[in-house]
Amino acid sequence: MTAEEAKRIYSNEFADLIVEFAGNEPSFKQYPNATFQSLVHTEPAEGHGHVTYVMRIPINELSNQTISQLGYTAMPALLGIISESAVEASGITRIRTIPKLNLRGEGVLIGIVDTGIDYTNPIFLKADGTTKISVLWDQAIYGENYQSNTFYGTEYTGEQINLALKSTNPYDIVPSRDENGHGTMLAGIIAGNEVPEQGFTGIVPDAELVVVKLKPPKRYLRDFWKVPDNAVCFQENDISLALEYLELTANRLGKPMSICLALGTSLDSHDSKSYLSRWVSIRAENYNFSIQTAAGNEGSAKRHFFGSINPSKGFETVELKVGENEGDFSMELWGDSPGLFSMDIKTPSGEYIPRIIPKINEARLASFIFEQTKINIDYQIVESGSGDQLILLRFTKPAPGIWVFRVYGKGDLSLSFHIWLPMEGFISNDTYFLRPDPNTTLLSLGNSTEAITVTAYNHEDRSLYLNASKGYTRTGVIKPDIAAPGVNILSPDLSHGFAAVSGTSPAVAHTSGVAAMLLEWGIVKGNFPSMKTADIKILMIRGANRAPELVYPNKEWGYGVLDVYNIFNSLREGL
């Protein structure tokens, strides 16, 4: 990659498009000014021979037909952060009383892909005052000190961070900051030092950290997906390169790694077949790694609709309440194969858009007389990733009130469909379905098959977190896998104090710490030297606490409540 090509990574004058090919680097005659960057630099698992590229073209070469020409997956998804006492609930305190099992993360790396980290916080310092951070890659700082596989951002070593910590102005030396606090929260819950006077301890305080601070998305993607300017979000191609960076770094340092992913999107096929979900699963198959994903906080948000069309009636009615002053937003309908779906639209004022008959890769712009609203409608009869039908609607200046969609189905088999609105932060709580379904609300990456998907519960009263997303996937794969403490969890804030947080983000951080304990026991201590995500998932499921009145697995709790003491107890009983 030339220096000029590398500049396209940052420039808002160039669009990033994800394309997948077998063989050599592709070229497109219709895009003569395109450049290509491979998103895969390590050997993929067997059976995944296609190579995925980011194709970068001038913004003026984009059109409303881009999805029709290249497919839905070509436009990088935008993923947001999932945010919205515990160590005893998971058996961690009990296990630490057993000297042989006092697992504190020594020799294990923690991978964080998020908003960065406040490296000046004392909870991230070792006893000698040096940093626990082995390396920090800030994608947002343009420079020449990047790893050869990335071509952007700046990498800071632990030595550079230690030098900064000795300075009266540390950010003059290492200018990477966590302006949001979400990444710092995750890192603190997993690997923060014990602070007895605050009643705080990380799960594995002796682990080291490898942190990726993701860069902000390009302007055209916010505009395309209708994501508000104040929403924290990141491009899936940047997340993909971050995961590869973590893998390469762990291999270079020769240590196992537990990776925490508290990012998600609801605009997705929800079946583990999206580009990033597939690559999370592929990387989770590698030995010496464990990958954990958050389920999301969409269970009670009323942003999911499920319908099943009665063939004798021919359609299902969907009512959507759009709040006052709602900004632009997107909405996706995914139809179960082999059914064929179409819809008509009635606005709050009664204007009517007749049924749009589906055609292969059809793109329409719907406008109205009495409303300022415009809707870009894209039909994908066979969406390339899932193989199912997608109808993507992108609303501009949506009129408040009740919108009515009649969804028609054609076929003699399944005529079921799902509709999702954007996740929390991408749309207001005043816009929702009047007949919502709380199930199938897991955010992707929580639909990734191989990763450990974590939901949240209140460890004080053993109740499920009210807003936790619920399973299963759209295709019936059992998710979530495990429940972990996620209500009023003490975590570090950006003022070097502590605050209580709730949601599946602290729950997945908690579980990532437990995964690091198992990696220490298995790989560092030599008890299970060929450990990977699937093995850790099975150990967590075997040791999970299950309420006798419930049937497991289920859509809310997965296989039960995380309990590390029971994990080792089950191993002892199984020997």
Disulfide bonds with the S-S distance in Angstrom:
none
